[in-house]
Amino acid sequence: MDRAALETYITENYSAEADHPWARYPDYTVFRHGNNKKWFAVIMKIPRARLGCPGEDVLDVVNLKCDPLMLGSLLLEPGFFPAYHMNKRHWVSLVLDGSMTDDAILPLIWKSYDLTAKKLRRAKNA
């Protein structure tokens, strides 16, 4: 999946509009929940070296919130990196270079959306 396909998928399936909150970084796109405005996906163009990889080129990357219990195994897979510029215990970066299948990416988007959703409070005496 590439960046354009991912942005289209999120917009169509999560009722989330692309937001570009930083004038300095027009290539950074944030997707937020409609009800609580929390981010669940951040798509960026970053130099490969920022991920600890050799090379000078710039990559499209998406940061997704992740269950810390899943993080260790994800980081063993190609295309997954500790989150760029986010909490590395709760977020993961995925390279959007076409090397990962939709089946690998789409469940992680859903999980990120779920983890950042507004939580319902239980009654104190329930």
Secondary structure, DSSP 4 states (H G I P E B T S, - for coil): --HHHHHHHHHHHH----B---TT-TT-EEEE-TTT--EEEEEEEEEGGGGT-SSS-EEEEEEEE--HHHHHHHTTSTTEEEPTTS-TTTEEEEE-SS-S-HHHHHHHHHHHHHHTSPPPPPPTT-
